[in-house]
Each structure stands twice: as C-alpha cells, then as structure tokens.
Amino acid sequence: MKKLISVILLAFAAITLTFSRPALAADAGAGKAVFAANCAACHLGGKNVVNPMKTLAKSDLEKYGMDSMEKIVYQVTNGKNAMPAFQGRLKPDQIENVAAYVLEQSEAGW
C-alpha cells in the first residue's frame, strides 16, 4: 500500500512539474525605473500619446486583452503597430519588471 501511494504521489509531482508554467518573478519597483527611461515618453501617467484610446488604464488593458503579465511582456518584447519592439534593447527581466509595474499601476489607477 505504501508503495502504491508513493507511486501515485511521484506521478502527481511529475505531471504537475511537467505541465505547470513557471511564475514570472518580476519586480515592479525596478520596473518603475525601466518605465521612466523607456516608456514614459509615450505612456506618462498611463496615457498613450500615439493612440489616446488605448491607455494603460485597467479598463483599457482589459478591453484590449492586455491585462496579464504574459500579454504585456509579449507586446513590449515584440512591439505592435506604432509601439517599437524592446527585444534587444531591454533584458527579459527588465521587460518582466516593466510589465509588473504597468499592471501594478493600472490596479492603483495610475
């Protein structure tokens, strides 16, 4: 019986580790500096100078499906439309940090 329970627990652990996505360990405090240096020219205060309808406000992030770390990281990394790609200019951890900062600020209402 002990062996059966051990096998079941081992199988459960293996499945969990295989199919779980790693958590993004981002630092919103560090993201603030990255945002100020790279994003604030167009997004100061959560606004959008290029397209005023698509701000970084929580409601707009939700409306356009950009209200997750993964989505923001993807867009900052790859760019879209008038937004340039920051891949190569920022390190992956800097992009994760700025995404965490954007989400934190959107929750706080900028």
N, C-alpha and C positions, 0 to 999 in steps of 0.2 A: 504494500500500500504506500509506504514511504517513497519507494522508487517511482511509482506512478505519479504521485504528487510532484516529485522533483522534476520528472519529465514534462509534466504539464506546465509547471512554473517556468522551466527553461524555454519551452516552446513559446509561451506567452511573452517572455522577455525578448526572445529573438524576433518575434513578429512585431512587437512594439518598437524595438530599436530599428528594425528594417523599414518600417512604414511611417515613422514619425518624422516630421520635418524639424530641423534644428531651429531653436529660437534665436531670433536676432537680438543680440545683446548690444543695444545701442545706448548712447549717452546723449540725451537731449541737451545737457549743459554744454558739451563740446560742440553739438550741432548748432548752437546759437552763434558761435564764432564763425563756423563754416558758412552759415546762412548770411551773416553780416558781410562776409568777404566775397561771396559768390552769388547770392540770390537776391539780396535786398535791393539792388538796382531796379529790378522789375517787380519784386514782391514785398516791398517795405510795408510792414504792418499787416501782412496777409493779403494785400491788394494784388492786382495784376495790371501793370501798366499797358501791356500789349493788348490784352483782351479783358476789359473790366468786368465782363460777365462771369469769368472763370477765376474767382478768387481762391484763396486758401482757407476761407471760412469753412467751418464744419459742414454747413448745409450745402455748399457748392462741392466740397470734396465728396460728400455722399451722393449728390445729384449726378456727378460725372464718374462715379465708381472709383474714386481715388482716395478712399478713406481707409487705407490699410498701408502698413509698412511696405509690403511687397509691391504694391502698385506705385507708391511714391518712389521707392528705390529704383524700380524699373524705369520710370519716366525721367528721373534725374540722371540715371546712368545712360539712357539711350536717347533722351530728348524726344520732342514731338512738335510738329508744326514750327512755330517761332521759337520754341524753347530749345536751346542747344543741348547737346549731349555732354555730360560732365565726365564720362568714362575717359580715363587717361589724364584728366585734369585733377580729379579728386580720387583718393584711395577708396576702396569699397567700404572701409569702416567710417570714413568721413561722410559718405553718401548715406549710410545707415544712420549716422548721428543726426544729419540734417533732416532725414525723414522723421526720426523720432521727435525732433524739435518742432517740425511742422505739425505733426499730429498733436503734440502737447499744447502748442499754441492754439490750434483750431479748437481743441476742447475748452481752452480757457477764454476763447472769444477774441483772440488777438488783442 
